[in-house]
């Protein structure tokens, strides 16, 4: 059995409530054999409760300029905080600090993905390099985490009249709206391809069937571009925040977003113009072959590596035999020659 002794660190007054008196007291537990005197567990529980309160406050809307304009008053914000507490564990308010910083992080990932992925699919021949794998692993992990967090994040109606915090309603509404698109765009195609690659014999890659598999994998990688839908949704949320906080910044941000979206689509179009002929092995009537870009790439490669002249001639002979003169537009050359020639 333990004997408990309570010590007070300040004299009690008649005006203090029992809870105030309990905060001014420390309880010690003494073992029956008198070997040890230790503080009661209440102190450690207090530290744990403090950490929980700090984390819980990050999931709730803070009292700031945006929340005050959104809810009308500090009392309304505090009422919304109580709604989050009563909704259950791990319910994230869409206007909380945690969601703000998470959305900003995901915004950076989405912009990077939508720019780098088309370049990698189109122009990177070796997609198994360490930097490329690390980039895909980190990106896919964050997007899968975002997919999970969306099931625990409150949903705002378009007219901002109500915020759904019920987990069942959040799940039901998310499954009916953007879940399929988000899930498909978050599938780690590169992981699946690497697993399949390890299980296939190296000789198989020399066949045409293996080449079709590689091309099909590149096409599947384009599914990641569906993350554009997330980018549009996140930008819309940030426009709303800027509109509620800074009226002028909202118009500037919309113009900036429009210009950025146009540049992104132009970037995609440029990559797609080269990707389609590449998947067809650069047919003779495509713009890449007509502009002799295949041959120019070989020339630049040989110049960059400073290959010997005799080795360059062998490469020239190979490509001339490979394309059978089509690279040099044989028909137009023969039409210009006279009949004896």
C-alpha positions, 0 to 999 in steps of 0.5 A: 500500500502507498501513503500519499501526502499533499504539500501546497506551494502557496497558502490557500485563500478563502476566495480560491476555488477547489480547482485553483487550490489543486493547481497549487498543490503537489501530491507525493506517493510514499511506498510502504517500506519508505524506500522512495518518495516520488511525485504523483502521476498527475504531473506527467498526465498534465504534460501529456495533456498540454502536448495534446492541447497544443496539437489539438489547437493546430487542428482548429481554426485560429483567431486571426484576420481571416477567421474573424472575417469568415465567422464574424466574431471571436466568439463565433471562432471559439464556437467553431473550435468547440465544434472541432473538439466535439467532432472527434479525434483527428478531425482537421478544420479546413481553416486550421493552421495545420491545414494551411501549412499542409496545403502550402506544402502540397501546393509546392509538390504539385507545381513541381510534379506538374512541371518535372513529370512531363519532362521526365517521361518525355526526355529521360530515357533512364527512369531508374536513376537514384534522383528520379526514384527519390523524387517519385517516392517522396512525391507519391508518399506525400500525395497518398498522405494527402489522400488519407488526410482528406478523409479527416478534413472538414468540407466547406460548402461553396457558399461558405454557409456550413462546414461539415465536420462529421467524419461519416459525412466527410467520407461519403461526400469525398468518395462521391466527389474527388476521391477517384481522381485523387486515388488514380493520380496517387497510384505509384506506377513507378513502384509497380514498374520497378517490382515488375522489372526485377521479376523479368529476365534481362533477355526479355527487354531485348524483345519488341514486347518489352519495348511495348511494356516500357511505352505503356508504362510511360503512358500510365505515368501520365495519370499523375498529371491528373493532380492538376485537379488538386492544384486547381482546388488548392489554388481556389482555396488560396484565392478565397483566403486572399479575398477574405484577407486582402481584397486587392491581392485576390485580383492580383493572384487570379491574374497570376494563376491564369498566366501560370496555368497558360504557361503550364499548358504550353509546357505540357503541349511542348512535351506532348509534341515530342512524346507522341512521335517518340512512342511511335519510334519517330516515323519518317513523316513526323516533325522530328524526323522531317526536321532531322532532330534525331540526327542532330541529337546524335551529332550533339551527343558525339560532339559533347563526348568528343568521339574520334573521327573514325568512330563518328563515321561508323555511327553516321554509316549506321544511322544512314543504313538504319533510316535508309536515306529517309533521314536526308529526305531522299525523294526531294533530293532525287526530284532535283536531279536530272534524268541521266544522274 
